[in-house]
Every structure is written in structure tokens, then in C-alpha cells.
């Protein structure tokens, strides 16, 4: 679940802990987060309830999501903007808000998200598999749909 209980966090990121690239980036951000501004919640953990956010597990897997302290949900590149700003890289993030660059970043992220499972080595025999863990079942059930986009 959440790895931080501090009340001064700025953004809670919902990430796929089964994704090697996602785990590395979250770990890097956590190392840089010296003031506890990021909460990281692994959506692949047993017991995680996507419904508590008003979303489905599939929606969370389709693209990265974050929640601001006021409860506002953000998704896609905006999550990364908020994460990197929270750890002190506002200056680096600022240009990504400019119209042309914003568009390129959004398109690039959507392409990555759609192909994330394949790019992170989680596809076999032409099918990409996402493990869904259900708290009530206490185990994981594999579901594959090569046409379904993911984070």
C-alpha cells in the first residue's frame, strides 16, 4: 500500500510495482524526495483496491495516475510533472508545460504506455499479461489482452 504516512505529501503516485522500469523510477524519486512530498502506492500489491479511487484496475494499468492532497486525480505526463516538481526539479519540468513540448510529451507517453508491457519484457508468445491481485481472493489471476493499453 502507501509507503508514507506523512501529512505534508504533495502527490500520491499509483504505480505498477510489477513493472521493472516503474519500480526503478519510483525508487529514484523516493531517494530524491528528502522532504516526504511523494507517497507511492503499488497497485500490484495484494489488497490494493482501485475502486477506492473511483477507478478500475484496468484504468490504473492503462496510464499512470496520481492523487493530490486535495483528492484531485491527475494522470499521464502531469503525474511526472508533479513528481519531479515535488523533488525539486520544477525548473526542468517547466518547459514541458509549453504547448508544443506538452503535446510531444503527451504523445510520447501515450505511445510508451500503450507498449509498456512489451518494452519492459512482460510479453510472451505475442500476449502481454497483467497480474490482477484481488484482496478477497488472496491470490493473483493472470489476464491477458494484447490489444489493451497499459502504463
Protein Blocks (a to p, Z undefined) as FASTA:
>chain_A
ZZbfbfkbfbdcdddfkbmklmmmmmmmmmmmmnopaccddfkbghiafklnopafklmm
mpccdddfkopacehjllmmmmmmmnopammmmmmmpmklmmmmmmmmmmmmmmmmmmno
pagehiacdddddfklopacddddfkbccZZ
